[in-house]
Amino acid sequence: MQDMRTDRINSRINADVKAKAQKELAKNGLTISEYIRIILTGVAEHGLPDNFALPNEAVNASILEMVDAHSKHQSLPGGTTIEELERSLE
């Protein structure tokens, strides 16, 4: 017999993101709660997808740019310290 005990999960999210997600899920007849149950059940039973923590193409390109600049002893356009990088992002 399946265990029917339940627990509650609370999470905060931007109101616009929530509204957009609700609209998209409704197109497929789902509520946010149903979608969260589907996702968490999948993770519980199968773990995260193999590519979950892999960087995307933009991150890969940034890493390669950094490695290339470092190997040539060049500075990156954004700077070489955290402070310089933060200033370049402002």
GIFENMO-V801295 format. One line per field, one symbol per residue. psi: psi as a letter, one per 30 degrees, with the letter a starting at -180 (. if undefined). Layout:
psi=???
This chain:
psi=kkkgkllkkkkklkeeeeeeeeeeeefgglleeeeeeeeeeeeeefallegegklaeeeeeeeeeeeeeefghlkleflfleeeeeeff.
